[in-house]
Protein backbone atom coordinates (compact mmCIF):
# COMPACT_ATOMS: atom_id res chain seq x y z
CA UNK A 1 0.00 0.00 0.00
CA UNK A 2 1.45 3.41 -0.93
CA UNK A 3 2.20 5.90 1.85
CA UNK A 4 -0.46 8.31 0.54
CA UNK A 5 -3.12 5.59 0.34
CA UNK A 6 -2.15 4.37 3.79
CA UNK A 7 -2.56 7.88 5.19
CA UNK A 8 -5.96 8.25 3.55
CA UNK A 9 -7.08 4.88 4.87
CA UNK A 10 -5.90 5.68 8.37
CA UNK A 11 -7.62 9.07 8.25
CA UNK A 12 -11.07 7.50 8.33
CA UNK A 13 -11.63 6.07 11.82
CA UNK A 14 -15.04 4.67 12.62
CA UNK A 15 -15.45 6.54 15.92
CA UNK A 16 -14.77 10.16 16.77
CA UNK A 17 -11.01 10.18 17.37
CA UNK A 18 -9.36 10.86 20.69
CA UNK A 19 -5.93 11.27 19.10
CA UNK A 20 -4.50 13.31 16.24
CA UNK A 21 -1.14 12.29 14.77
CA UNK A 22 0.68 14.72 12.46
CA UNK A 23 3.21 12.62 10.59
CA UNK A 24 5.37 12.75 7.45
CA UNK A 25 4.37 10.16 4.87
CA UNK A 26 7.90 8.75 4.86
CA UNK A 27 7.65 8.01 8.61
CA UNK A 28 4.35 6.11 8.57
CA UNK A 29 5.85 2.65 8.22
CA UNK A 30 8.21 3.24 11.16
CA UNK A 31 5.28 4.50 13.25
CA UNK A 32 3.02 1.55 12.42
CA UNK A 33 3.87 -0.56 15.55
CA UNK A 34 2.99 2.45 17.73
CA UNK A 35 -0.27 2.99 15.82
CA UNK A 36 -1.28 -0.63 16.24
CA UNK A 37 -0.37 -0.54 19.93
CA UNK A 38 -2.51 2.54 20.60
CA UNK A 39 -5.43 1.15 18.62
CA UNK A 40 -5.11 -2.07 20.56
CA UNK A 41 -5.55 -0.01 23.72
CA UNK A 42 -8.84 1.27 22.35
CA UNK A 43 -7.70 4.67 21.07
CA UNK A 44 -9.15 6.06 17.85
CA UNK A 45 -6.54 7.86 15.77
CA UNK A 46 -6.74 10.26 12.85
CA UNK A 47 -3.63 10.87 10.76
CA UNK A 48 -2.86 14.31 9.35
CA UNK A 49 -0.14 15.21 6.84
CA UNK A 50 2.74 17.40 7.99
CA UNK A 51 3.11 19.30 4.72
CA UNK A 52 0.30 21.81 5.19
CA UNK A 53 0.87 25.23 6.74
CA UNK A 54 0.90 25.49 10.54
CA UNK A 55 -2.43 27.33 10.38
CA UNK A 56 -3.98 24.55 8.28
CA UNK A 57 -2.66 21.85 10.60
CA UNK A 58 -4.04 23.70 13.61
CA UNK A 59 -7.43 24.10 11.96
CA UNK A 60 -7.57 20.40 11.10
CA UNK A 61 -6.82 19.57 14.73
CA UNK A 62 -9.65 21.85 15.80
CA UNK A 63 -11.97 20.22 13.26
CA UNK A 64 -11.18 16.81 14.78
CA UNK A 65 -11.73 18.24 18.28
CA UNK A 66 -15.26 19.20 17.24
CA UNK A 67 -16.08 15.49 17.57
CA UNK A 68 -15.86 15.96 21.33
CA UNK A 69 -13.37 13.21 22.20
CA UNK A 70 -9.94 14.61 21.37
CA UNK A 71 -7.41 14.13 24.19
CA UNK A 72 -3.98 13.79 22.57
CA UNK A 73 -1.97 15.35 19.75
CA UNK A 74 1.25 13.66 18.64
CA UNK A 75 3.66 15.50 16.33
CA UNK A 76 6.13 13.27 14.51
CA UNK A 77 9.25 14.93 13.16
CA UNK A 78 11.73 17.61 14.10
CA UNK A 79 11.31 21.38 13.81
CA UNK A 80 14.43 22.32 11.85
CA UNK A 81 14.98 26.09 11.37
CA UNK A 82 15.70 25.80 7.65
CA UNK A 83 12.53 23.95 6.68
CA UNK A 84 10.85 26.98 5.09
CA UNK A 85 13.51 27.21 2.39
CA UNK A 86 14.33 23.51 1.96
CA UNK A 87 11.50 21.30 0.58
CA UNK A 88 13.33 18.09 1.47
CA UNK A 89 13.70 19.26 5.06
CA UNK A 90 10.11 20.43 5.22
CA UNK A 91 8.91 17.01 4.08
CA UNK A 92 10.19 15.40 7.30
CA UNK A 93 9.42 18.19 9.77
CA UNK A 94 6.41 19.58 11.62
CA UNK A 95 6.62 23.35 12.10
CA UNK A 96 6.92 24.72 15.60
CA UNK A 97 5.03 27.87 16.61
CA UNK A 98 6.99 30.98 17.55
CA UNK A 99 5.23 33.12 20.16
CA UNK A 100 6.28 36.63 21.12
CA UNK A 101 8.23 36.79 24.39
CA UNK A 102 7.54 39.49 26.92
CA UNK A 103 9.31 38.68 30.17
CA UNK A 104 12.15 36.23 29.57
CA UNK A 105 13.72 38.68 27.09
CA UNK A 106 14.56 40.70 30.20
CA UNK A 107 16.74 37.75 31.23
CA UNK A 108 18.52 37.80 27.84
CA UNK A 109 16.35 35.41 25.84
CA UNK A 110 15.33 35.62 22.18
CA UNK A 111 12.23 37.63 21.22
CA UNK A 112 10.27 34.49 20.27
CA UNK A 113 9.46 31.27 22.15
CA UNK A 114 9.40 27.97 20.26
CA UNK A 115 6.39 25.95 21.40
CA UNK A 116 3.97 23.18 20.41
CA UNK A 117 1.32 24.45 22.83
CA UNK A 118 -0.26 26.44 19.99
CA UNK A 119 -1.51 23.25 18.32
CA UNK A 120 -3.15 22.09 21.58
CA UNK A 121 -4.83 25.45 22.23
CA UNK A 122 -8.25 24.72 20.74
CA UNK A 123 -10.00 27.82 22.04
CA UNK A 124 -7.41 30.47 21.24
CA UNK A 125 -7.00 31.51 24.87
CA UNK A 126 -3.27 30.58 25.07
CA UNK A 127 -4.08 27.61 27.34
CA UNK A 128 -3.97 24.05 25.96
CA UNK A 129 -7.07 21.88 26.07
CA UNK A 130 -5.40 18.59 25.04
CA UNK A 131 -2.12 16.84 25.80
CA UNK A 132 0.60 17.20 23.18
CA UNK A 133 4.05 15.72 22.60
CA UNK A 134 6.60 15.55 19.80
CA UNK A 135 8.73 12.61 18.62
CA UNK A 136 11.67 14.57 17.21
CA UNK A 137 12.96 11.98 14.77
CA UNK A 138 15.02 13.10 11.77
CA UNK A 139 14.77 9.79 9.89
CA UNK A 140 12.47 6.75 9.80
CA UNK A 141 15.25 4.75 11.43
CA UNK A 142 15.41 7.14 14.39
CA UNK A 143 11.65 7.02 14.74
CA UNK A 144 11.70 3.23 14.63
CA UNK A 145 14.13 3.18 17.56
CA UNK A 146 12.07 5.72 19.52
CA UNK A 147 8.94 3.63 19.00
CA UNK A 148 10.75 0.48 20.08
CA UNK A 149 11.88 2.21 23.29
CA UNK A 150 8.37 3.51 24.04
CA UNK A 151 6.76 0.12 23.53
CA UNK A 152 9.47 -1.63 25.54
CA UNK A 153 8.89 0.83 28.40
CA UNK A 154 5.15 0.20 28.44
CA UNK A 155 5.45 -3.57 28.12
CA UNK A 156 8.27 -3.98 30.63
CA UNK A 157 7.76 -6.69 33.23
CA UNK A 158 10.64 -5.33 35.31
CA UNK A 159 8.94 -4.15 38.50
CA UNK A 160 12.18 -3.53 40.34
CA UNK A 161 13.13 -0.63 42.63
CA UNK A 162 13.70 1.75 39.70
CA UNK A 163 9.95 2.31 39.44
CA UNK A 164 9.99 4.02 42.85
CA UNK A 165 13.30 5.82 42.50
CA UNK A 166 13.71 9.54 41.78
CA UNK A 167 17.11 11.01 41.05
CA UNK A 168 17.78 14.73 41.30
CA UNK A 169 20.81 16.60 40.03
CA UNK A 170 21.17 20.28 40.89
CA UNK A 171 23.63 22.91 39.79
CA UNK A 172 24.33 26.25 41.44
CA UNK A 173 21.75 28.82 40.42
CA UNK A 174 23.97 31.87 40.25
CA UNK A 175 20.99 34.19 39.80
CA UNK A 176 21.68 35.86 43.15
CA UNK A 177 20.86 34.83 46.72
CA UNK A 178 17.07 35.28 46.50
CA UNK A 179 16.67 33.64 43.09
CA UNK A 180 18.90 30.76 44.13
CA UNK A 181 16.73 30.33 47.21
CA UNK A 182 13.74 29.74 44.91
CA UNK A 183 15.56 26.94 43.12
CA UNK A 184 16.76 25.41 46.36
CA UNK A 185 13.21 25.65 47.70
CA UNK A 186 12.04 23.57 44.74
CA UNK A 187 14.67 20.95 45.47
CA UNK A 188 13.70 20.78 49.13
CA UNK A 189 10.04 20.47 48.17
CA UNK A 190 10.79 17.52 45.90
CA UNK A 191 12.88 15.79 48.53
CA UNK A 192 10.53 16.31 51.47
CA UNK A 193 6.90 17.44 51.09
CA UNK A 194 6.44 16.58 47.43
CA UNK A 195 7.37 12.89 47.44
CA UNK A 196 5.44 10.15 49.24
CA UNK A 197 7.44 8.10 51.71
CA UNK A 198 7.42 4.95 49.58
CA UNK A 199 9.72 6.57 47.02
CA UNK A 200 13.52 6.58 47.24
CA UNK A 201 15.17 9.87 46.29
CA UNK A 202 18.76 10.85 45.66
CA UNK A 203 20.29 14.31 45.34
CA UNK A 204 23.53 15.13 43.55
CA UNK A 205 24.25 18.79 44.21
CA UNK A 206 26.84 20.95 42.44
CA UNK A 207 27.93 22.96 45.47
CA UNK A 208 31.30 21.66 46.65
CA UNK A 209 30.37 22.67 50.20
CA UNK A 210 27.27 20.49 50.21
CA UNK A 211 27.16 16.97 51.69
CA UNK A 212 25.21 16.02 48.53
CA UNK A 213 28.18 16.85 46.31
CA UNK A 214 30.41 13.96 45.27
CA UNK A 215 34.06 14.52 44.43
CA UNK A 216 33.64 17.33 41.86
CA UNK A 217 36.06 15.56 39.54
CA UNK A 218 33.58 12.69 39.42
CA UNK A 219 30.42 14.79 39.20
CA UNK A 220 29.56 14.01 35.60
CA UNK A 221 30.21 10.31 36.17
CA UNK A 222 27.82 10.41 39.13
CA UNK A 223 25.25 12.18 36.96
CA UNK A 224 25.59 9.44 34.35
CA UNK A 225 25.31 6.78 37.03
CA UNK A 226 22.05 8.32 38.25
CA UNK A 227 20.72 8.15 34.70
CA UNK A 228 21.98 4.67 33.98
CA UNK A 229 20.77 2.98 37.15
CA UNK A 230 17.18 3.60 36.06
CA UNK A 231 14.52 5.65 37.78
CA UNK A 232 10.96 6.82 37.31
CA UNK A 233 12.01 10.49 37.09
CA UNK A 234 15.45 11.99 36.56
CA UNK A 235 15.35 15.72 37.32
CA UNK A 236 17.95 18.40 36.65
CA UNK A 237 17.66 21.81 38.35
CA UNK A 238 20.02 24.59 37.33
CA UNK A 239 21.57 26.31 34.33
CA UNK A 240 21.55 24.71 30.91
CA UNK A 241 22.28 25.28 27.25
CA UNK A 242 21.24 23.62 23.99
CA UNK A 243 23.99 21.02 24.21
CA UNK A 244 24.78 20.72 27.89
CA UNK A 245 24.23 21.48 31.54
CA UNK A 246 26.08 23.80 33.89
CA UNK A 247 29.49 23.25 35.41
CA UNK A 248 30.50 22.46 38.97
CA UNK A 249 32.79 25.26 40.08
CA UNK A 250 35.36 24.74 42.82
CA UNK A 251 38.27 26.89 43.95
CA UNK A 252 40.78 26.74 41.14
CA UNK A 253 38.70 24.92 38.52
CA UNK A 254 35.44 23.59 37.16
CA UNK A 255 33.95 20.28 36.01
CA UNK A 256 31.10 19.65 33.62
CA UNK A 257 27.85 17.95 34.62
CA UNK A 258 26.42 16.48 31.41
CA UNK A 259 26.75 17.34 27.75
CA UNK A 260 26.05 16.10 24.26
CA UNK A 261 29.29 14.13 24.20
CA UNK A 262 28.05 12.10 27.18
CA UNK A 263 24.83 10.96 25.50
CA UNK A 264 26.36 7.82 23.90
CA UNK A 265 27.34 6.74 27.42
CA UNK A 266 23.72 6.83 28.61
CA UNK A 267 22.62 3.20 28.90
CA UNK A 268 19.86 2.74 31.45
CA UNK A 269 20.27 -0.65 33.06
CA UNK A 270 16.62 -1.12 33.97
CA UNK A 271 13.87 1.45 33.49
CA UNK A 272 14.28 4.36 31.11
CA UNK A 273 13.51 7.47 33.16
CA UNK A 274 11.37 10.46 32.33
CA UNK A 275 13.81 13.40 32.22
CA UNK A 276 12.70 16.77 33.58
CA UNK A 277 15.04 19.65 32.80
CA UNK A 278 14.38 22.72 34.95
CA UNK A 279 16.88 24.68 32.91
CA UNK A 280 17.27 26.99 29.93
CA UNK A 281 17.49 25.83 26.30
CA UNK A 282 17.77 22.08 26.96
CA UNK A 283 14.55 21.62 24.95
CA UNK A 284 15.33 23.99 22.05
CA UNK A 285 13.55 21.85 19.45
CA UNK A 286 13.95 24.44 16.71
CA UNK A 287 17.75 24.73 16.98
CA UNK A 288 19.98 23.82 14.05
CA UNK A 289 21.65 21.06 16.08
CA UNK A 290 19.49 18.66 18.07
CA UNK A 291 19.25 19.88 21.66
CA UNK A 292 20.26 17.79 24.66
CA UNK A 293 16.71 16.54 25.35
CA UNK A 294 16.30 15.42 21.72
CA UNK A 295 19.60 13.57 21.77
CA UNK A 296 18.65 11.75 24.95
CA UNK A 297 15.30 10.73 23.45
CA UNK A 298 17.12 9.43 20.39
CA UNK A 299 19.53 7.35 22.50
CA UNK A 300 18.35 3.72 22.46
CA UNK A 301 18.85 3.18 26.19
CA UNK A 302 18.21 6.78 27.22
CA UNK A 303 15.17 8.48 28.77
CA UNK A 304 11.79 7.53 27.34
CA UNK A 305 10.63 11.16 27.33
CA UNK A 306 11.78 14.63 28.36
CA UNK A 307 10.09 17.81 29.53
CA UNK A 308 12.33 20.80 28.85
CA UNK A 309 12.40 24.52 28.10
CA UNK A 310 13.06 25.87 24.61
CA UNK A 311 14.48 29.24 25.64
CA UNK A 312 15.63 31.06 28.80
CA UNK A 313 13.57 29.86 31.75
CA UNK A 314 13.05 31.70 35.03
CA UNK A 315 13.13 30.35 38.61
CA UNK A 316 9.71 31.49 39.82
CA UNK A 317 7.39 30.17 37.10
CA UNK A 318 9.57 27.13 36.52
CA UNK A 319 9.25 26.16 40.18
CA UNK A 320 5.47 26.44 40.11
CA UNK A 321 5.19 24.36 36.94
CA UNK A 322 7.54 21.67 38.22
CA UNK A 323 5.84 21.28 41.58
CA UNK A 324 2.43 21.15 39.87
CA UNK A 325 3.72 18.44 37.54
CA UNK A 326 5.05 16.39 40.41
CA UNK A 327 1.74 16.81 42.25
CA UNK A 328 -0.14 15.49 39.23
CA UNK A 329 2.13 12.47 39.00
CA UNK A 330 2.41 11.59 42.69
CA UNK A 331 -0.78 12.72 44.35
CA UNK A 332 -3.35 12.97 41.56
CA UNK A 333 -2.05 9.79 39.93
CA UNK A 334 -2.48 11.22 36.44
CA UNK A 335 -2.35 8.27 34.02
CA UNK A 336 -0.14 9.83 31.30
CA UNK A 337 2.74 12.27 31.21
CA UNK A 338 1.04 14.38 28.54
CA UNK A 339 -2.07 14.84 30.65
CA UNK A 340 -0.01 15.51 33.78
CA UNK A 341 1.85 18.30 32.00
CA UNK A 342 -1.43 19.64 30.61
CA UNK A 343 -2.97 19.84 34.09
CA UNK A 344 0.23 21.32 35.53
CA UNK A 345 0.05 24.10 32.96
CA UNK A 346 -3.51 24.81 34.00
CA UNK A 347 -2.35 25.04 37.63
CA UNK A 348 0.47 27.32 36.54
CA UNK A 349 -2.00 29.89 35.28
CA UNK A 350 -3.98 30.09 38.52
CA UNK A 351 -3.55 32.90 41.01
CA UNK A 352 -2.63 31.73 44.53
CA UNK A 353 -5.39 31.10 47.03
CA UNK A 354 -5.28 32.68 50.48
CA UNK A 355 -4.63 29.28 52.06
CA UNK A 356 -1.67 28.44 49.80
CA UNK A 357 1.12 29.78 51.97
CA UNK A 358 3.93 28.25 49.95
CA UNK A 359 2.71 29.78 46.70
CA UNK A 360 2.19 33.13 48.40
CA UNK A 361 5.79 32.98 49.59
CA UNK A 362 7.04 32.17 46.10
CA UNK A 363 5.08 35.06 44.62
CA UNK A 364 6.53 37.43 47.23
CA UNK A 365 10.10 36.31 46.51
CA UNK A 366 9.50 36.53 42.77
CA UNK A 367 8.20 40.07 43.08
CA UNK A 368 11.47 40.97 44.81
CA UNK A 369 13.86 39.37 42.30
CA UNK A 370 12.06 39.64 38.98
CA UNK A 371 13.07 42.33 36.48
CA UNK A 372 9.31 42.65 35.84
CA UNK A 373 7.70 42.25 39.29
CA UNK A 374 4.30 43.39 38.01
CA UNK A 375 4.30 40.76 35.26
CA UNK A 376 4.33 37.52 37.24
CA UNK A 377 1.20 36.30 35.45
CA UNK A 378 2.89 36.98 32.10
CA UNK A 379 5.99 35.10 33.30
CA UNK A 380 3.83 32.09 34.17
CA UNK A 381 2.08 32.30 30.79
CA UNK A 382 5.43 32.26 29.02
CA UNK A 383 6.45 29.11 30.88
CA UNK A 384 3.29 27.45 29.68
CA UNK A 385 4.83 27.96 26.22
CA UNK A 386 8.46 27.40 27.12
CA UNK A 387 8.09 23.84 28.37
CA UNK A 388 7.37 21.20 25.73
CA UNK A 389 7.07 17.44 25.96
CA UNK A 390 9.71 15.80 23.80
CA UNK A 391 8.28 12.33 23.62
CA UNK A 392 4.98 10.47 23.54
CA UNK A 393 2.15 12.15 25.52
CA UNK A 394 0.76 8.66 26.18
CA UNK A 395 3.88 7.86 28.23
CA UNK A 396 2.52 6.39 31.45
CA UNK A 397 2.82 8.23 34.74
CA UNK A 398 0.76 5.45 36.31
CA UNK A 399 3.13 2.67 35.27
CA UNK A 400 4.51 2.54 38.82
CA UNK A 401 1.16 1.30 40.09
CA UNK A 402 1.01 -1.86 38.02
N, C-alpha and C positions, 0 to 999 in steps of 0.2 A: 504494500500500500504506500503511495507517495506521501511525503510529509504534509503536503497541502491537503490531500484527501483525508489523511489521518486527523489533521487539525479540525477540518470541517465536521468529521464524524464525531470527534470528541467534544465539539461545541454544541451538541444537541442532547443534553441530559434529559431524562424523563421527568425528573422532579426539579422544583426550583432549587438552584444550586446554593450551597453554603460556602463554596470556595471558588475564587477566581484565580487562575494561573496565567500569568503573562510570560510567554516563552518563545524564544526563537525556534523557527521550524527545524533548524539543524540540531537542536538540543532535545527534540521530542523523544527520540529513541532512547537516549541516555536517561531521560526522566521517567520512562515507562514503568520501571519497577516501583517507583514512588507513587505514580498514579494508581497503579493496581492495588498497592498497599492501602492508600487512602480510601479508595472505593470499597475495598474489602472491609474497612472499618465503618462503612455506611455513609461516607461523605459523597456529596454530589458535586462534581467539578465542572466548570466551564473553562475552556481554553481560549485565550485571546492572543492574537499576534502581537509581536513586539515592535513591528515596523511602522505603526501609525504614530501620529504626533502624541506628545504627552497629554494634550487636551482631549484628543480622541480616545486614548486609552482610559483616561479618568472618566470620561462620559460613559464609556462601555461598562466600566465597573459600577457606576451609578445605575445604569440601566439594569444590570444584573441584580443590584441591591433592591430594586423595586419589587422583586419577587418576595421580599420579606424574610429571607433566610440567610443572607450573606453574613459570614462570620470571619472569614480568612481571605487574605490576598497574598499570593506568593509571586514574587518577581524573580525570574530566572535569567541571569546574565549580569555582567558588570555594568558600570556606569562610566565608561572611559571618557575623558574630556574631549578627545578628538572625534567623537562619533558624528558630529554634525557635518564635518567636511570629508569623512571617509565612509563611503557606502558599505565597504566590507566590514568595518568596525561597527557601524550602526546595525548591521544585520545580526550581530550576536550580543547586542547590548539592550538594556532597558533604560531610558533616560531617567535621571534623577531630577527632582525639583529643586530649584534654587530660590530660597526665600530671603527677603531683605532682613539683614541683621540690624538691631537697634542698640542692644546693650553690650554684647560681647565684643563689639568693635572697640569699645572703650578699654578693653583688656588686650587690644592689639590683634584682633581677629580680622578675617576678610569681611567684605561688606555683604556677602551672601552665605547662607547656610544650606548645605546639601542635605536633603531629606527625602524620605519615602513617605512620610506622614501625609503628604498632599493627596496621594492616591487613596488613602484610607479615610480621608475627611469627606464624608458623603454629603454633609449639610453645609459646607462652606464656612464653618465657624471656627476654623483652625484647630479643632479638636477631633481626633480620629474616632470613628464609630466601629471600626472592625480592626482585627489584628492583622499586622503585615510584617513580612520578612523577606529578605532577599538572599538567594543563593548566588554568590558572586563568581560564578564559573566563567572562565575565558574560553574554554573548549569543551566539547562533548565529553572528552576523557576526564577532565577535571570534575564535571558535573556527575559523571558516573561514579567517581570515587566519593564525592560528597554524599550522594544518594546511598551508596553502600554503607558509609559511616552512620548516617541517620537511621537506616533500617537496622543495622547491627545494634545501635544504641537502644532502640525500642524493643528489639527482640531478645536482648541480653538476659540470660538466666543467671548472671553473676549478681547475687544479692549480698555481696560482701560489704565490709565496713565503708568502702568508698561512697556508698549511697547516702551515708549520714556524716560525711566529712566535708568541712568547708575550710578552704585555705585562703588566707588573706596575705597579701604582700602590700606594704605601704612604703612610699618614698617620703622625703621631707617636702612639705608644702612649699615653703619659701615665699609665700604670698605676704608674709608679715605675721606677727604674733596672733592677732585676732583671727585672720583668715585661716591660719594653720590650726587654730583651736577648733574651727568648724570641721575641718577634715578629721582631726583627731577625735572629735566628738562622734563623727560617723563611725569611725573604727571601734570606739568603745561601745557604741550602740549595737553594732553587729556582734561583738564578742560577749556582750552581757545581756541586755534587755531584749535584743532582737532575735536571739536564737534559742529555741527550746532546748531544755537540758539534755535531750537524747542525742543531740548532735555534737560531734567532736570538731573543735575549731583549732586552727593554728594561725599564728601571726608571725610574719617575717618583716621586721621593721628596719628601714634604712637609716636610722639614727644610731651612730656608733656608740652613743651613750646608753642606749636602751638595752634592757635584758632580752628583748626580742630580736636583737640584731646578731646574726652569726658573724663569724670572722668576715669582715668586709671583702677580703680577697676571694671569699667563697660565696659571696652573696648571689651572684647570677647562677651558680651551680645549685644553691639552695632553692632559688626560684624555679629552676627547671625541675628539681626533685619534687617540689610541691605540685607542679603540673603533672609530672609523669607518674606519681603514685596514684593518681585517680582521685576524684572528688566530685561531689554534686555541683558545687560552685567553686570557681577559682576567681578571686576578686583582687584587682589591683587598684590602689588609691594613691594618687600622686600626679606628678607631671608626666606628660607623654608627648610623642611626636608621631608622624606618619609611620616611621619605621622602627621605633623603639621607645623604651621607657626611660625614666630619669636615671641619674647616677647616684651612687652612694658616695658621699663626700666625707673624707676623714682628713685630719691634719696631715698635710703633705701629699695628698693624692686623692684619686677617685676611682670607682669601680662601677662598671655598668650593671644594670639589673636584667634586662632582657631586650633583645633586638632581633631584627630580621635574620641575621646570620645564625641565631640560635634556633630558629624554627625547625630546621631539619633534625635537631636533637630532641624535639618534643615527641615522645613516644609513650603515651599513657598506658600503664601496665594493665589497668583494669577498666574503670569507667571513664569515658571521655567527659571532661567537665563542661559546664556552661561557664564561659569566661565573661566577666563583667569588668569593663575598664572604666573607672571613674577618673578619666584623664582626657587631656586634649588630643585631638587629631588621630587617635588610634583607630577610629572608624571612618577615616576619610575615603569613602567609597568612590569618590569622583576624582581621586588623584591619578596622575599619570602612571605611577608605580603602585602596585597593590599595597594597601596599608597593612599594618601588623595584624589586625583582626582578620582581614581577608586571607592572609598567608596562613594563619593558624587554622582557619576553617578548611583551607585547601590541604593542610597536612593530614595524611591518612590517619595517623594515630593522635591527632591533636584534638582540641575542643570541638564539641558537636555544634556549638553555636556561640555567638558573641554579641553582647550589647555594648556599644561603644559610641563615642562622640565624634562627629565629623569635622568639627572646628574647635576653637578655643572654648573650653567649658569653665564654669565658675563654681566655687565651693558651695555657695548657699543653695542654689536650685538643684545642683547635682546631688547634694546630700538628701534633699527632700525626695527626689525621684528614686534614689537608691534605697532609702529606707522604706518607701512605699512599695517598691518592687519586692524587697525581702518580705514585707508584711503579707503581700499577696501570695508569695510562694510558701511561707512557713505557716502563717496563721489562717489565711483564707483558703489555703489548699487549692489554689487556682490550677486547673488541670493542664494548661499549656503555657509555655513561656510567652508566646505571642499575646495571649489574653492577659497574662499577668502584667506585661509591659503596658498593654492598653489601659488596664485599670489603674496602674501606677501613674500613668500620664493624666488620667482624669483626677486622681488625688492631688497631683502636682498643681493643678490649676485652681484648687480650692483655697479660699482664705482660711486662716486658722480659726478654730473655735475658741471660745473663752476658756474651755476646760483643757485645751491642748497646751500644757505648759512648755513642753519641749519645743514645739513648733513656734510658740510665741518667743521663746528664747532665741531660736535660730533667726527669726525675723528681726529681732532687736540687734543681734550681732551683725546681720547682713546690712542693716540700715547704717551701721557704724563703719563698715569696711568697704561697702560698694561705691564705685565711682558714680553710680546713679541710684542713690538711696530711695528716691521716690518712684523708681521703676522696678520694684521687686516683682510685681505681677508680670511685667514684660520680660524680665529675666527668666522667670519660670516658664513663660510661653515659649521662649527661645529654646529652652532645654527640652521641651516637648518635641521640637524639631531636630535638635542636635543629636539626640540619641536614637539610633536606628538598630534594628535587629538584623544582624548579618547571620543568616541561618534560616531554618524552617520554623515558622510560627507555631506549627503543630508540636514542636519539641516538648516533651512531657515534663512539666514541673511535678506532676503527681507520681512519677515513676518510682519515687522512694517508698511509696505506700503499697507497692505490690505485695 
